[in-house]
């Protein structure tokens, strides 16, 4: 599972990587941020990032890109049965990402995270944490209306005590180009088609008709059922797309990864969502209003941010065949005949059909004009080549034979 960065990743990119802090926070020369989700049964990661005060400021911090501030250290996950899992580091300036192999870890044990900063000799440690059990993804529903398609998720906690949920999603969708060409143009071979060699009929399947695109949720979504009399989160809308969108043209898939979280973790993620969503203003509320779940053993007052969780996840994907709901329109006004006998531009007459090809136009198919002569109709490349807006990276689990 991908690391769920609890918005510190986004915040580090925003506002030139600046963190505003509460003026009442005691001035410090550096600050560590821990982030990640350690998933039982999988390989997952945790990142340790170093911040430092900006020049002439003791209350505003930023990611440092100066080698003098490179962080060094090692991280471990301790299990209540005495097992220690050491992270494999990948170092960059001002941060380290540790990968942990938790494939054989037991969900019935307790765990805590320990980081030793060898550049300062300080040790940072979390409290013992129970593994947050994965919820049951009951269903994913697609609800079309006149303009949009809404995606709704229903979750149920594994126990009555599971009242807090978190999820992310990944979208994949298949679409096709506006037009399916029957011919290819052989650039430079016969620019005026005097020898009938300018065009080559496509044999077999045209490989730029079907394409795929992908996107991931930009937020970590949270919800709770404290006000409900049951542990089920019913039909929460998690995504939406217009019926004119290419997501709706052929086949759409959403893959949802969900997990139960503790009350403390819910409060932390909710707080970070508020920080990043209040009119883009990162100055209120302040990130330091809620500290992370690791503490410095040598100095309990040291400012430490971020959150590292121990959890299990559940993943389900659902498909939506949107073609009968698709309301996008194909613009046929872009089609044209490049008639060299009466060129619109002098340059087109000089270069023949190569001119139109180099300009980004592509042949489609032959039609018979009013005089009974065959003419090739052309269109902009964007209308016949789906790779201009998508890729040929078809997901391995895709249920059809399109290429």
C-alpha positions as CSV (number, residue, x, y, z in Angstrom):
1,X,0.0,0.0,0.0
2,X,1.2,3.5,-0.7
3,X,2.2,5.6,2.2
4,X,-0.7,7.8,3.4
5,X,1.0,11.1,4.0
6,X,-1.2,12.9,6.5
7,X,-1.1,16.1,4.5
8,X,2.4,17.0,5.6
9,X,3.5,16.0,2.1
10,X,1.0,18.5,0.7
11,X,1.8,21.2,3.2
12,X,5.5,20.8,2.5
13,X,4.9,21.5,-1.2
14,X,2.6,24.4,-0.5
15,X,3.6,28.0,0.4
16,X,7.2,27.3,-0.7
17,X,7.4,24.5,1.8
18,X,6.8,26.7,4.8
19,X,5.2,25.7,8.1
20,X,3.7,28.5,10.3
21,X,3.8,27.8,14.0
22,X,2.1,29.1,17.0
23,X,4.0,32.1,18.3
24,X,3.8,30.7,21.8
25,X,5.9,27.7,20.7
26,X,9.3,27.9,22.3
27,X,12.0,28.7,19.6
28,X,13.9,25.6,18.4
29,X,16.7,25.2,15.9
30,X,15.0,22.2,14.2
31,X,11.9,20.1,14.1
32,X,11.2,16.6,13.0
33,X,8.0,15.4,11.2
34,X,7.1,11.7,11.1
35,X,4.5,10.4,8.6
36,X,3.4,7.1,7.3
37,X,1.0,4.2,7.7
38,X,2.6,0.9,8.7
39,X,0.3,-1.8,7.3
40,X,0.3,-5.3,8.9
41,X,0.7,-7.9,6.2
42,X,2.4,-5.6,3.7
43,X,5.6,-3.8,3.0
44,X,5.1,-0.1,3.9
45,X,7.1,3.0,4.8
46,X,7.6,5.9,7.2
47,X,9.3,9.2,6.4
48,X,11.2,11.3,8.8
49,X,11.6,14.9,7.6
50,X,13.7,17.7,9.0
51,X,12.5,21.3,9.3
52,X,14.4,24.3,10.4
53,X,13.6,28.0,11.2
54,X,13.6,30.3,8.2
55,X,16.2,33.1,8.4
56,X,15.2,35.9,10.9
57,X,12.4,33.8,12.3
58,X,12.1,31.5,15.3
59,X,8.4,30.5,14.7
60,X,8.3,29.7,10.9
61,X,9.8,26.5,9.6
62,X,10.6,25.1,6.2
63,X,12.1,22.0,4.6
64,X,15.8,22.5,4.5
65,X,17.7,21.7,1.3
66,X,21.2,22.5,2.7
67,X,23.5,19.5,3.2
68,X,24.6,20.7,6.6
69,X,21.1,19.9,7.8
70,X,20.9,16.3,6.4
71,X,19.3,14.0,8.9
72,X,20.9,10.7,9.9
73,X,19.4,7.9,11.9
74,X,17.7,4.5,12.0
75,X,14.1,3.4,12.7
76,X,12.6,0.3,14.2
77,X,9.2,-1.1,14.8
78,X,9.1,-2.9,18.1
79,X,6.5,-5.7,18.7
80,X,5.1,-6.6,22.1
81,X,6.5,-10.1,21.8
82,X,10.0,-8.7,21.6
83,X,10.4,-8.8,17.9
84,X,12.2,-5.8,16.3
85,X,11.8,-5.0,12.7
86,X,14.5,-2.6,11.4
87,X,13.6,-0.2,8.5
88,X,15.7,-0.1,5.4
89,X,16.6,3.6,4.8
90,X,16.5,5.7,1.7
91,X,18.2,9.0,2.4
92,X,17.7,12.3,0.8
93,X,18.6,15.8,1.9
94,X,16.6,16.7,5.0
95,X,14.6,13.4,5.0
96,X,14.8,9.6,5.3
97,X,12.2,7.1,4.2
98,X,12.3,3.8,6.0
99,X,10.8,0.7,4.4
100,X,9.5,-2.0,6.8
101,X,8.7,-5.6,5.8
102,X,5.5,-6.3,7.9
103,X,4.3,-9.2,5.8
104,X,4.7,-11.7,8.6
105,X,3.7,-9.4,11.5
106,X,0.7,-10.4,13.6
107,X,-2.4,-8.2,13.9
108,X,-2.9,-9.5,17.4
109,X,0.2,-7.8,18.9
110,X,1.0,-4.3,19.9
111,X,3.6,-2.2,18.3
112,X,5.5,1.0,18.7
113,X,7.8,3.1,16.5
114,X,11.3,4.2,17.5
115,X,13.6,6.5,15.6
116,X,17.2,7.2,16.7
117,X,18.6,10.5,15.4
118,X,22.3,9.7,15.2
119,X,23.1,13.3,14.4
120,X,21.9,14.5,17.8
121,X,21.8,11.3,19.8
122,X,18.1,11.8,20.6
123,X,15.5,9.0,20.5
124,X,11.9,9.5,19.5
125,X,9.3,6.9,20.4
126,X,5.6,6.4,20.1
127,X,3.3,4.8,22.7
128,X,2.3,1.1,22.3
129,X,-0.4,0.9,19.7
130,X,-3.0,-1.8,19.0
131,X,-3.4,-2.6,15.3
132,X,-6.4,-0.8,13.9
133,X,-8.5,-3.5,12.3
134,X,-9.7,-3.0,8.7
135,X,-13.4,-2.3,8.1
136,X,-15.6,-4.2,5.8
137,X,-16.2,-2.5,2.5
138,X,-19.9,-3.4,2.2
139,X,-20.5,-1.8,-1.3
140,X,-19.6,0.8,-3.8
141,X,-22.5,2.4,-5.6
142,X,-22.6,4.5,-8.7
143,X,-25.5,7.0,-8.8
144,X,-26.0,8.9,-12.1
145,X,-28.2,12.0,-12.3
146,X,-28.9,14.4,-15.2
147,X,-25.3,15.8,-15.2
148,X,-23.0,13.8,-12.9
149,X,-22.2,10.3,-11.6
150,X,-21.7,10.1,-7.9
151,X,-19.7,7.4,-6.2
152,X,-20.8,6.3,-2.8
153,X,-19.1,4.0,-0.2
154,X,-20.6,2.0,2.6
155,X,-18.3,0.8,5.4
156,X,-18.8,-1.3,8.5
157,X,-16.4,-1.5,11.4
158,X,-15.1,-4.9,12.5
159,X,-16.2,-4.3,16.1
160,X,-18.7,-2.1,17.9
161,X,-15.7,0.0,19.1
162,X,-14.7,0.9,15.5
163,X,-16.3,4.3,15.0
164,X,-13.6,6.1,13.0
165,X,-12.8,5.4,9.4
166,X,-10.3,6.5,6.8
167,X,-10.0,5.8,3.1
168,X,-8.2,6.8,-0.1
169,X,-9.0,5.8,-3.7
170,X,-7.5,5.3,-7.1
171,X,-9.4,5.8,-10.3
172,X,-8.7,4.2,-13.7
173,X,-10.8,4.7,-16.8
174,X,-10.7,3.6,-20.4
175,X,-11.7,5.9,-23.3
176,X,-11.2,6.1,-27.0
177,X,-10.3,8.7,-29.6
178,X,-13.1,10.7,-31.3
179,X,-12.5,9.0,-34.7
180,X,-11.2,5.6,-35.8
181,X,-8.9,6.2,-38.8
182,X,-8.7,3.7,-41.6
183,X,-5.5,5.0,-43.1
184,X,-2.0,6.2,-42.1
185,X,0.0,8.8,-43.9
186,X,3.5,8.0,-45.1
187,X,5.3,11.3,-44.5
188,X,7.8,12.3,-47.2
189,X,7.0,9.3,-49.5
190,X,4.6,10.8,-52.0
191,X,3.7,14.3,-50.8
192,X,1.3,15.0,-53.7
193,X,0.0,11.3,-53.8
194,X,1.0,11.2,-57.5
195,X,1.9,7.5,-57.3
196,X,-1.0,6.6,-54.8
197,X,1.6,5.9,-52.1
198,X,0.9,8.7,-49.7
199,X,-1.7,6.6,-47.7
200,X,-1.4,3.2,-46.2
201,X,-4.5,1.3,-45.2
202,X,-4.4,0.2,-41.6
203,X,-4.2,-3.6,-41.2
204,X,-5.6,-5.1,-38.1
205,X,-6.4,-3.1,-35.0
206,X,-5.5,0.6,-34.8
207,X,-3.4,0.9,-31.6
208,X,-4.2,4.5,-30.7
209,X,-7.9,4.2,-30.5
210,X,-8.2,2.8,-26.9
211,X,-6.3,4.4,-24.0
212,X,-6.4,4.6,-20.2
213,X,-5.9,7.2,-17.6
214,X,-5.4,7.1,-13.9
215,X,-5.8,9.5,-10.9
216,X,-5.5,9.1,-7.1
217,X,-7.4,10.9,-4.4
218,X,-5.6,14.1,-3.2
219,X,-7.0,13.8,0.3
220,X,-7.1,11.3,3.1
221,X,-10.8,11.1,3.8
222,X,-12.1,10.5,7.3
223,X,-15.5,9.9,8.9
224,X,-17.0,8.7,12.1
225,X,-20.2,7.0,13.3
226,X,-20.3,8.3,16.9
227,X,-23.7,9.9,16.3
228,X,-25.1,6.7,14.7
229,X,-26.6,3.8,16.6
230,X,-24.6,1.3,14.5
231,X,-21.0,0.8,13.3
232,X,-21.9,1.2,9.6
233,X,-21.1,4.3,7.7
234,X,-23.9,4.3,5.1
235,X,-23.5,5.5,1.5
236,X,-20.9,8.3,1.9
237,X,-20.2,10.1,-1.3
238,X,-16.5,9.8,-2.1
239,X,-16.1,10.9,-5.7
240,X,-18.1,12.5,-8.6
241,X,-17.5,13.1,-12.3
242,X,-19.5,14.7,-15.0
243,X,-21.3,12.6,-17.6
244,X,-19.4,14.6,-20.3
245,X,-16.1,13.4,-18.8
246,X,-14.0,10.7,-20.4
247,X,-14.4,8.8,-17.2
248,X,-17.9,8.1,-18.4
249,X,-17.2,7.3,-22.0
250,X,-16.4,3.6,-21.8
251,X,-15.4,1.9,-18.6
252,X,-14.5,3.4,-15.2
253,X,-13.0,1.7,-12.1
254,X,-12.5,2.9,-8.6
255,X,-10.2,1.1,-6.2
256,X,-10.9,2.0,-2.5
257,X,-8.5,1.3,0.3
258,X,-10.1,1.7,3.8
259,X,-9.0,1.2,7.3
260,X,-10.3,1.8,10.8
261,X,-8.4,4.4,12.9
262,X,-8.2,5.4,16.5
263,X,-9.9,8.5,17.9
264,X,-6.5,10.3,18.3
265,X,-5.6,9.6,14.7
266,X,-9.0,10.7,13.5
267,X,-8.6,14.0,15.3
268,X,-5.1,14.5,13.9
269,X,-6.2,13.9,10.2
270,X,-9.3,16.0,10.7
271,X,-7.2,18.8,12.0
272,X,-4.7,18.6,9.1
273,X,-7.7,18.6,6.7
274,X,-8.8,21.9,8.2
275,X,-5.3,23.3,7.9
276,X,-5.2,22.6,4.2
277,X,-8.8,23.5,3.3
278,X,-9.4,26.8,4.9
279,X,-9.2,29.0,1.8
280,X,-5.7,27.8,1.2
281,X,-4.6,29.6,4.3
282,X,-2.0,27.6,6.1
283,X,-1.8,30.1,8.9
284,X,-5.0,29.2,10.7
285,X,-5.4,26.8,12.4
286,X,-1.7,26.2,13.0
287,X,-0.3,22.7,12.4
288,X,1.5,22.9,15.8
289,X,-1.9,23.1,17.6
290,X,-1.8,19.3,17.5
291,X,1.5,17.5,18.0
292,X,2.3,14.1,16.6
293,X,2.3,10.7,18.3
294,X,6.1,10.4,18.7
295,X,7.9,12.0,21.6
296,X,11.5,12.8,22.3
297,X,12.7,10.7,25.2
298,X,15.4,13.2,26.2
299,X,13.1,16.3,26.1
300,X,9.3,15.7,26.3
301,X,8.7,19.4,25.5
302,X,10.4,19.3,22.1
303,X,8.1,20.1,19.2
304,X,7.6,16.9,17.1
305,X,5.0,16.7,14.4
306,X,3.3,14.1,12.2
307,X,1.6,10.8,12.9
308,X,2.6,7.2,12.3
309,X,-0.2,4.6,12.5
310,X,-0.3,0.8,12.7
311,X,-3.2,-0.7,10.8
312,X,-4.7,-3.3,8.5
313,X,-6.4,-2.3,5.3
314,X,-9.2,-3.5,3.1
315,X,-9.3,-2.9,-0.6
316,X,-12.2,-3.3,-3.1
317,X,-12.6,-2.1,-6.6
318,X,-15.8,-1.6,-8.6
319,X,-16.5,-1.0,-12.3
320,X,-19.0,1.3,-13.9
321,X,-19.9,1.0,-17.6
322,X,-20.7,4.6,-18.4
323,X,-21.3,4.5,-22.2
324,X,-25.1,4.7,-22.0
325,X,-24.8,7.7,-19.6
326,X,-22.1,9.5,-21.6
327,X,-23.2,12.9,-22.9
328,X,-20.0,14.1,-24.4
329,X,-20.2,15.4,-28.0
330,X,-17.8,14.8,-30.9
331,X,-16.9,17.9,-32.8
332,X,-17.2,17.0,-36.5
333,X,-16.6,20.6,-37.6
334,X,-12.8,19.8,-37.3
335,X,-12.9,17.4,-40.3
336,X,-11.6,18.8,-43.6
337,X,-10.4,18.0,-47.1
338,X,-6.8,19.1,-47.8
339,X,-7.5,19.9,-51.4
340,X,-4.2,20.8,-53.1
341,X,-5.8,21.9,-56.3
342,X,-7.2,24.9,-54.5
343,X,-4.9,25.4,-51.5
344,X,-5.9,27.7,-48.7
345,X,-2.2,28.6,-48.0
346,X,0.6,28.8,-50.5
347,X,2.8,26.8,-48.3
348,X,0.5,23.8,-48.4
349,X,0.7,23.7,-52.2
350,X,4.5,23.8,-52.0
351,X,4.8,20.9,-49.5
352,X,1.8,18.8,-50.5
353,X,0.1,16.7,-47.9
354,X,3.4,16.7,-45.8
355,X,2.4,20.2,-44.8
356,X,-0.9,19.1,-43.2
357,X,0.8,16.2,-41.5
358,X,3.6,18.3,-40.0
359,X,0.9,20.8,-38.8
360,X,-0.6,18.0,-36.7
361,X,-3.4,16.7,-39.0
362,X,-4.0,13.1,-39.7
363,X,-6.0,11.2,-42.4
364,X,-9.1,9.3,-41.5
365,X,-10.9,7.6,-44.5
366,X,-11.9,8.1,-48.1
367,X,-15.3,9.6,-49.0
368,X,-16.9,10.3,-52.4
369,X,-17.5,13.9,-53.3
370,X,-20.3,15.4,-55.3
371,X,-18.3,14.8,-58.5
372,X,-17.9,11.1,-57.8
373,X,-14.2,11.4,-57.0
374,X,-12.7,9.9,-53.8
375,X,-11.1,12.3,-51.4
376,X,-9.4,11.7,-48.1
377,X,-10.9,13.4,-45.1
378,X,-8.4,14.6,-42.4
379,X,-8.8,15.5,-38.7
380,X,-6.5,17.0,-36.0
381,X,-4.2,14.4,-34.4
382,X,-5.8,14.9,-31.0
383,X,-9.1,13.5,-32.5
384,X,-7.5,10.2,-33.8
385,X,-4.6,9.6,-31.3
386,X,-5.8,8.8,-27.8
387,X,-2.2,8.8,-26.5
388,X,-2.2,12.6,-26.6
389,X,-4.5,12.7,-23.6
390,X,-4.0,9.2,-22.2
391,X,-1.6,6.2,-22.1
392,X,-1.5,2.6,-23.3
393,X,-0.9,1.4,-19.7
394,X,-3.8,-0.9,-19.4
395,X,-4.3,-2.1,-15.8
396,X,-3.6,-5.8,-15.4
397,X,-7.1,-6.4,-13.9
398,X,-9.0,-4.7,-16.8
399,X,-11.9,-7.0,-17.8
400,X,-11.9,-6.5,-21.6
401,X,-9.6,-7.4,-24.5
402,X,-9.0,-3.9,-25.8
403,X,-5.4,-3.0,-26.6
